[in-house]
Amino acid sequence: METDNQWMERALQLAGYGRGAVSPNPMVGCVIVHDGRIIGEGWHRAYGGPHAEVRAIEDTDARGNSHLLPQATAYVTLEPCSHTGKTPPCADLLVSRRLKRVVICNNDPNPLVSGRGIRRLREAGIEVECGVAEAAGTELNKRFFTAMTLQRPYVILKWAETADGFLGYQAGSPLQISGTLSNMRVHQWRTEEDAIMVGYKTALMDNPRLNVRHWAGRNPVRIVTDRHLQLPPQLHLFDQSQSTVVVSYDLETDIPSDPERYLAPTTAYMKIEPKVEEILQILQGLHRRKVQSLLVEGGAAVINAFFECGLWDEIRRCQGGITIGNGVAAPAPKGIFRGSERVGDDLWTFYSRI
């Protein structure tokens, strides 16, 4: 069992290389082991591309180890798929290559898979073991599991506050709270999430770009609440450099409705009903668009709205060193304290809802 955990740890490491590139698919890694030696490995690198098992089998073949597969064990971080999507079923591939044993970290909650991949392997005579390093796998793919089980994106609330507890000046004039290293960290986080959200006032007063400038990676989809379609078109949010979704009351329907449209630079619109579980409506709308994670960057009204309805998962709070004496009060953190970290001169504290 200790050896199984060792190889699964490597598979989880490989899976993590797909962070920010595979959504709405999960991150998956696969390691193939024969007689205590890795003979092939791979991970899911990009949405629509080959899955981890395919990459690992290809690597095994490239190393000249194909003949060892019938005596080998495959360590896979998620139950091999059993349906045809953008790629053929991975369970069938493992069966066709006559693997002796398959060790799985997490069962797949996707109803298209959910137990069928395991059943396919066992019916073919392959020994299957499940639940190895399960907690680590759940943490790795918490966005995917949240989307599958709760039908909403995984929500991260992030803000920066002064040492005396303010988000900024009452009048809304710009204020730089966090340092350069913290800004780099935030831009790294942006590459890891599907979407990023601000409210009307933040969009109007700060005119943010909500893109990735201080890190390498993809830009998230920008979400902004503009209930009455009053934001000026000159804002950076409407520069067509990346996808933007405007949430509004004043629409007859969502525009556009095709989720694939959100992969290209465009401005789209999401209709919600006034004052009826607005945050839930937004999250459900994002889920329909295959958005699995949302980084909420403010302002105070938006963050507090998530707190009030309980539809959030993490808090990442930055406390800078400056004081301003008066201004917009920062939200009070909630949930379970998970740790802290110094980044330059800033103190980051982390919380989870459960």
N, C-alpha and C positions, 0 to 999 in steps of 0.2 A: 504493500500500500504506500509505503514511503517513497518507493521508486515511481509509482504512478503519480504521486503528487509532484515529484521532481520534473517529470516529463510534461505534466499538465502546466506547471509553472512556465515552462518554456513556450508552450502553445499559447498561453495567455499573454506572454510578452509579445509574441508575434502578432496576435490579434490586435493588440494596442497600436501597432503600426498603422492600422487602418483608420485611426481616430480622425474625424473631420473629413473623411473621403468616401465613406460607404453608406451613410444614411440615405434612405430609410432602411437599409439592411443593417443587421447587427455586425459588430466586429467579431471575426472568427479567425482562429489560428488552428493549424493542424501540424502535428509532429508524428512521423512514422519511425518506429524504433524496432530494431532487430538485434537480439542478443546483447542488449545494453548499449547499443550504438545507434545514433540517429542516421537513418539512410535516406531521409527526405523530409522536407518541411515547407510550409507555405502559409500565406494568409490572404484574406480577402482584401484586395488593394483599392478597389474602386467600385462604386455602384454600377451594376450592369456587367461587370467583369467576372472572370472565373472565380469560383468560390475557393475557400482555403483547401478543401480536400483535393480539388483539381490541381491547384498549385503544388501541393505536396506530392501527389502522384507524378506530376510532370518532373518535379525535382528528383524524385526517386529514379525515374527513367533516365534522366540526364546524367545521373551519377553512375549509371550502369548497375543499379540495384534491383531491377524489376523482378528478378528471379527469387528475391528474398521476401516478397510481399506475402505469399501464403503462410509464412512463419512469423509475420510481423504484427505489431500492435499499432494502431492509429490512435493518437490522442487528439481529440477534437473538442474545442471549447463550447460548441453548441451542437445539439442533435442534428445529424445530417438531414438535409431537406429530402423530401420524398415526392415532391411535385415539380412540374416543369413551369418555371417562371421565365426570367430572362436567360437562365442557364438550365441544363438538364439536371435531373435529380442526383444529388451526391451519394445518397444511399445506394442507388443502383450502380454507381461507379465503384464504390467499395466492394460491393457484391461481385461485380464483374472481374475485379482484380484479386478476388479471393483472399482478402485479409483474414487473418486468423482471429483477431480480437480488436474491438473498438472500445475505447474508454472515453466517456462523455462527461463534460463538466456540468452543463445545464441542459435540461429538456427545453425544447422550443415551445413557447406559449402560442405561437402563430397557429390558428386553427387549421391552416393548410398543411401543417407539419405535425404538431402536437401528438407525439407518440407513434406516428406512422413510420417515421424514419427508423426508430428503434425496432419496431415490429418487423419491418422489411429486412433489417440486418439479422435479427434472430431467426426469422423464417428461413433464411438462407444458410443457417448453421453457424453464423458468426457469433462468438462470445461477446456479450455487451455488458459493460459495467457503467453505471451512471452515478452522478453526484460527487465526483472527485474534484476537490477545490471549488465546491459549488458557490460558497459565499463570495470568493474572489471573482468568479464569473458573473455573478449577479451584480456586483459593484461595477465591473467593466461595462456591462451592457444595460445599466439602469435606465438609460433613455429608451432603448428598444423595449425592455420589459414593461416600463410605464406605459408606453404607447399601446402595447398589446393588451395589457390587463386593465388599464384605466381609461383607454380611448382618449387620451389627451397627451400633450407634450410634457416632458420632464421640465420643471420650471426652476430656474436659478435666479434669485433676487440679488442684485449686486448694487452697492452704492459706496460712495466716498464721502466721509464727513470730517469736519474740522475737529481739532482736539477738544473743543468745547461743545461739540454735538450738533453742528449745523451743516446742512447740505449746500448752502450758499446764502447770498444776500437776499433779503426780502424783495428788493426791487428787481431781482433777476439778472443783475450784471454778472459777467463771467468771473469765475473764481477757479483757479487751479489749485486743487487740494492734494492730489496724489503726485508722487515723484515720477521720474523717468522710468525707473525699473518697474514700478507698479503699472505704468501705462503699457509697457511691453508685455507684462503678464496678462493684462486685460485683453490686449489684442491677440495674444495666443489663445485665450479662452474663446474669443469670438470665432476663431477658425474651427473650434471644436463643436460649436452649436449650430443648429439649423437656422435659427432666427434670433433676432434681437429687437427689443421693444422699448419705446418711449411713449410718453403721453403728449398731449397737445401743447401744453405749456412749455415743456422741455424742447420740443421741436421748434416752437416759435422763438423762444428766448435764446437758446443755445445754438440753434441751426447746426446740429451734429451731422457728421457724415455716416457714422455707424458702420464704417468699413474697417478693413485690416490694412494698416499702414506700417506698423512697427513689428510685424511678424510675417512669416511666409505661410500662406494658406488661402483658402477660399473665403470669400465674403459671405456673411449670413444674409438671409432675407430680412429686410427691414420692416418692422411692424410699427405703425403709428396710429393712435386714436385721434380722429378728427370728426367728431360726431355730426357736425353740420357742414363739413367740407369747406372750411374757412381758411385753411393754411395756404399761404401764398405759394404759387408754383415755382418761385425762384429759389426755394429752399434746397439744400443739398440732397434731401431725401428724395427729391423728384428729378435728380440729374440723370436718371436712366443708366447710371454706372453699375447698378445692381438691382435686384428685384426689391420692390417696395409694395407692401400691402397696407392700404388705408382702411381703417375700421370706422364705419359711419352708420348713423341712423338714416340719413337722407339718400337712400338707394332703394330701387325696386327689387334688386337681386344682386347676388355676388357677380363680380365682373373681373376676370373671366372665371369660369367654373372648372376648367381643365387643369388638374394639378401639374401637368408637365409644363404648362406655361410659366410656372414660377421658377423654373430653372434658368430662364433667360432674363436679361435685363428688361424690366417692364414695370409699370405702375398698375396695380390691380386693386380691387375693392372688395371688402367684406361687409355685408349688411348684418347689423345686429338690431334687436328690438330694444327700445329705450327702457332702461332701469329694470330689466328683468334678467338677473344673474348675468351681467354683462361679461365678467371675466370668464365664466363657464362658456358662454356663447363664443367668445374669442378662441378659447382653447379647443372647443369642438370644431370650429371652423378651420383652425390650423391643423388639427388631426386629419380632417378630410383632405387637406392639401399635403398630407404625408410629412408634416413637420413634426419631428420627434423630440426636439428640445428647444427651449426658449430662454434666452438670457434677458432678463428685465433690468434695464439700466435707469429706470426712473421716469419721472420724479417722484416726490413724496406721495402724491395722491394715488399714482398708479401702484406703487409698492404697497401702500396701506390697503388698497382695494384687494390685492392678492392675499394679504394677511386676513382681512375681514372674512373672505370666503373660504380660507384654508386651502386654496388650490396652489400650493407651492411645495418645493421639495428641499431646496438648499438656500442658504444665505451666505454671501461672500461680502464682508464689510471691511472697507479700508478706512483707517483712522490716520489722517495726516497730522503734521506737527503744528500747523498754524491755528490761530484763534481769531475770531471775528466779533465776539461779544454778543451779537444778535443776528437773527436771520431765520431761514426756513428750518424748522427742527427736523433732525434726522429721525427716521423710524426707530423704534425700540426693537432690537433683535428678539426673535422668538425661537421656540424649539429647543433642541438639545445642542449644547456647546460641543463642537467636535475638534477644536484645536485652534492654534494661532501660529502666525509666522511673521517675522520681520522681513520686509522687502525694502531695501534701502532705508529711508527714514520713516517708512510707513509701517503700521501694524495692521495686519490682516487677521480677522477672526472669522471662523467658519461654524455654521450651525446647520442642523438638518431638522426637518419637521418630525421625523420619527427615527 
